[in-house]
Amino acid sequence: MTNRHAVVVGAGIGGLTIAVALHRRGWGVTVCERAPEPPVTGAGIGLAPNALRALGSIGVDVSRAIGGTVPETMGVRRPDGRWLTRTGTADMTARYGMAPLAVARPALTATLSAALPPSALRHGTEVTGVDDAEGRRPTVRTATGPDLPADLVVAADGIHSPLRRARFPAHPGLHYIGETAWRTIVEAPDLRIRAMSETWGRGKRFGVTPLVDGRSYLYATAIVPPDTRFADPRTELRQRFGSWHAPIPALLDRVGRLDPADVLRNDLYDLAAPLPRLHHGRIAWLGDAAHAMAPNLGQGGCQAIEDAVVLAQLLPTGERGAGGGGGDGSDSAVPAALAAYTAARHARTDAVRLRARRIGRLGVLRNPVAAAVRDLVVRATPDRLALRGMDDLFNGFRLPA
């Protein structure tokens, strides 16, 4: 008898993590990704201690695969360069057992992909729907065929998840948080940037994250109406941030040498309200498809990784006899595991979503008096207390029994 099989919709970080976790539990896995090939450019991602701990629990050591260099400090600055709050990574390591690791997203997805059998990844395969009549195994329909029967479908199909819209038609969908964001990666080893920082102005922010390979991941946000169009993202960034503290002007010089297509720009959305549950029948949602959140805590990808590891832990092993039932849909272990997944993840992910929305509002205050009060309060908060405020995020990952 064949082992249980999962079809994962989407080859982003969450989709690849659940594929690796299930593969290592003996499942057959097929990952359907509509993009024709893996990404070679894109943004960076910060892997916080909770995400690194989750990856470690399934045997993925990102530092070994990509490198283990971390910034010396991280914190929040003003446009003139003055620090509002700053924490040494040594302090973070002492408190959490490890410090965050910043990597390029393509490097992380390549590391996860390498842990899968080559036949598991199907790029250029768009999922058009899932047939999941009650009591039967689901069948995944694709634009190119053939149809894929499965014991489990994992919807890791992103913030605009078609599978989420199809199964939760009454949900209000996405909420525009009022900001657009630019993201890119530049070569900057000569600048010797040692700090991971976010600078708060009035109605706009600029983030600098040194990556392990000597490049720097840059992101910036500004309050604008949705769907605003800009002629050239490089010019727009220089006009908005060119007078801010070093090394931002030097980094913007590097941005000016890029192809405009290498500067990503997206309006920022989060989920307007929590989903009623994170599963439906034999379909489970994870990552942005389940709980899209603003990027203000750096936890979007981290929570997707947590989702994937928890879901895999709760599911039975790939041996079809484990947990009872057969291949005709009578296998009761999978639906029970998905209900347990919702119970384990729903409250935590929604709390992070709401917290990310609140901190974003603080970072882009436009009123000069309100922004000045914000800066005063942040500066007056001892760094050790600010670090302690991250305990529930960085120490919040738990494997279910």
N, C-alpha and C positions, 0 to 999 in steps of 0.2 A: 504494500500500500504506500502511495506517495506521501511525502510530508506535507504539512500545511503550507499554503502559499499566500503571500501578501503582495498586493499591487500598491505601490506608492506613487501618488500623483504629484510630481514636482521633485526636481533634483537640486533644491536649495539645501541650506545647512540642516534644517530640520528633517527634510525628506531623506537626505543621505545618512543622517545619524540614525534614524529609525531603521533604515535598510541595513546598516552595519550591525546594529544591535540585534535585529531579528535573524540576520544571517548567522550570527554567532550563537544564537539559540536554536539553530537547526532548521529554521524556516527557509523555504524557497522564496526568493524576492525578485520582483520585477519593478524597476523604477522607470516610469514614463515621464519624459521631459520634452516639452514642445520645442524648446530651443534646439537648433540643429547641431550644436556642439557645445562643449563646456566653455565657461567664460574664461577669457584670458586677461581682461581688464576689469576694472570696477573699484568698489570702495574697500575700505578696511573694516575690521570688526574687532572690538575689544572682548576678549574672553575673560570674564570675571571668575573669581574663585569657585563660585557655584557651578559654572559651566565646565571649568576645567576638572572639577571633582566628578561631575556627571560623565564627562568623556572618559576619565580615568576608570570609572566603574565598568565600562565596556571594553577596556583595553586599548583606548586610543590616547596616545601620549603626543599631544600637539607639539610640545617643546622639543621632543626628540626628532619629530619629522620636519619641523619648520625652523627651529631655533628657539633659544630660551632667553634672549636678551629682553629686559624690561626697562622702562624709563626709571630714572632715579626718583622723580617726584611726580605728583599729579595734583591738579587743583583748579581753582577758578580765579581769573584775573580781571582787571579793569582794562579798558582800551589804552590807558597810559602804561600798562605793564605791571601795575601794583597788584600783588597777590591779595585776594580776598580770603582764600583758604588754601592750604597746601598740606599734603600728606606725603611722607616719604614711603617709598615702596617697601623699605625695610620694616617700617611700622606695620604695613599691611601684611607682610609675610609673617611677622611675629603674631599678629592677631588671628589671621585666617589660614596660616599654614602655607600660603602661596600668594603671589601677587598677580594682578591681571596681566594677560599676555595679549598684545595687539598684533594682528596678522592681516595680510591681504586676503580678502574673501576667496579669490581664485585659488590661492595656496591651500586654504583650509578645505575647500571642496575637492581639490585634487587629492589631498591626504585621505579624506573620507572615501572618495571613489576608489582609491587604490586598495582599500580594505574589502572591496566587493569583487565577486567574480566578474570578469569583463562582460559576460552575457547578461548580467543583471541590469545594466544601464542601457536604456533605449532613448537616445536623443532623437529629435525630430518626430516624436510620437505624441500627438495631441489627444488628450482624453476628451471625448465629446459627451460622455454620460456614464452613469452606472445604473444597471438594472439590479434591483435588490428586493424582489418580492419577498414578503415575510415568510420565514421558514426555509428559504432557499439560499444557496451560496450566491453572492453577487457576481455579476459579469460586467467587466469594464469594457466600454465601447471606445474605440480609437478611430481617428480620422483615416488612418492608413491600414487598419486591420492587422492581424486578426483580433477578434474579441478575446478577452483574457478572463477566464474564471478565477475566482479567488476565494479564500476563506476569510480574508480581511482586506479592506481598502483603507489606506491612510491618505487623507486629503491634506497634502502639504503644498497646496496649489496657490499660496500667496495671499496677499492682502485683498485682492479682488476675487477670491475663490469662487469659481462658478459652482462647485459642488456645495459650498455653503449657501449660496443664493437659492439653489435648487431645492435643498432640504429644509431650509428655514426661510420660506418666502415672506413671512410676517415680520422678520427681524428688520429694524430700521437701517441696517447696513453701516456705511462708513460716515465718519464725522470729520470735517475739515478743521484742523486745529488752528488755522490762521496763518501758517508759515509755509514758505517754500524753502527748499534746501538744495545746496550745491555740494557735490562730493567729488573728490578726485585724489589721485596719488601722484606724488612728484619725487624725482630723484633729489636727495638733499643730504648725502652723507657728510659733505664738507661743512654744513652748518652745525654739525655736532649738537643736535637738539636732544636734550636729556629729559625734558619734562613733557608729560601729557597734560595739556591745558585746554580749558574752554574759557573764552573771554566774553564777558557780558557787557554789551552796550545798551542802548535804548532801542528796543524793538528789533535787535539783531544780535547774532552771536557768531563766534568764529572758533573752531576747534582744531587743535594740532595734536596729532598722535604719531610719535616715531614708531616705525615698524621694525621688526627684527632684522630685516635685510638692508637697513640703512636708508630706505625711502621713508617718506612721511605721508600719512593719510590726513587729508584736510577736509573739513566740512564747515559749512556756513549756513545760517538761516536768517531770514528776514520776514517780517510781517508784510504780506501783500495779499490782494484779492486772489481767489483761486483762478487757475488757468491764465495767469499773467504771462505774457510772452516777452522774452528778452532777446535782443538782436545777437549779442555775443556774450556768453557767460563769463569769459575772461575779463572783458571790459567791465561788466557789471560788478564782479568781485573787487576789482581794483578801485572802482568809484566808491563802493560801499566801505571797504576795509583798508584801503591803501595807506591811510594815515595812522593806523593802529600800531601798537608796540612791535618791536622786533621779537621774533623773526618773521612776522606776518608779511611785511613788504617784500623781503627777500623770497619768501615762499610764493608770493603772488607773481614775482618775476618768473619763477619756474612754471607757474600755471600759464603765463602768457606764451610760453614756448610749446605748449601742448596743442594737439588738434582739438578744436572745440568739442568734438564728439567724445573726447576722453573726460570731459567735465559733465558729470551726471547731474541732472536737475529734476527734482520731483516735489510736487506739493505734498505736504505731510497730512496724513489721515490716521485716525485710530478708529477702533470699533465704537460705534455710538452707544452701545449697551452690550452687556455680556450675552453670549448665546445661552439659551435655556439649558443646554448640556453640550458636551464636547463629543458626543457620538450620536449616531442614528443607525439602528440595526447593526450591521457589521462595518459601518464606516466610522472612522475616528478622524477628528480634525486636530491639527497641531500647528504651532507657530503662528504666523500672521493670519493664516486661514481661520484659526480658532480664536485669537485674541489680539488682533493687530493693535500695536501700542506705539505711542510717540517715542522717538529715539533718545529721549532726554536722560534716561538712566543707563543707557547702553545695555539694556536687558532684552531687547527683542529677540536677537539670535540666541542669547543665553537661555531664555525661557523655552525657545523651540527645542534646544538641546535637552533641557530638563524634561519637557514633554515626551520626547522620543525615548529617553532612557527609562522613565517611569512606565510608559506604555509597554515597552518591551518586557520589562520586569514583571508586569502584571499578567501578560499573556502567557498561555501555556507554551511549552517547548514545541518545536516543530514536528515532533513525532505525533502523528494524527491520533493515536490511541491515548495520548496523555490528556486527561481531562474529560474523556468520554466522547461518544458520538462518532459520526462518520463523515464522509465527503458529500453527503446529499443535503447538508444544511442542518442536520440534527445535532451537530457538535455544539453543545451548550457552553463550553468553556470560553469561547471567544466572546459572545455577547456579555457574559458575566464579567469578563475582564474589562470590557469597554465601559460598563457601568462603574466599575471600581476606578477606572482611569478618570472619568468625570468627577467622581467623588474626591480623588486625590489631587486633581489639578485645578478645578474650577475656581475655587476661592483664592488660591495663591496667584494665579495668573491675572484674575480680575483686579486684585489689590495692586499688583504691579502696574497694570494698565492705568488705573486711576492715579497712582502716585506719579507716574511718568507725565501724565497730563498736567498735574498740579505743578510739578517742578518746572515744566516748560513755560507755564504762565509766568512764573517768577523770573525766569531767565530773559524774557523779552518784554519786560515792563517798558512802556514808552514815556510815561509821565516822569519828568525829571525829578520831582520830589519823591515819588514812589520808588524810583530807581535808586536814589541816594539813600533812602531809608533801608531798602533791601541790602545795599552794599554795606551799610553800617552794621546791620544785624548779622550778616554773614561774617564780617571781619571780627565782630565781637564774640562769635561762637568759638570756643577753643577747638583746635584741630582734633584733639582726641575725642571730643563729643561728636564732631561731625563724622569721624570715622566710625564711632560706635553706632551712629544712625544707619549704617549700612549692614549691620549685623543680620537683620531679617532677610536681606537679599543674599548676601554672600554666604551665610550659614544656613540658609533656608532650604537647601536641597536635601531631600531625604529619599532614600530608596524605600519603597514599600516592603513590608515584611513578606 
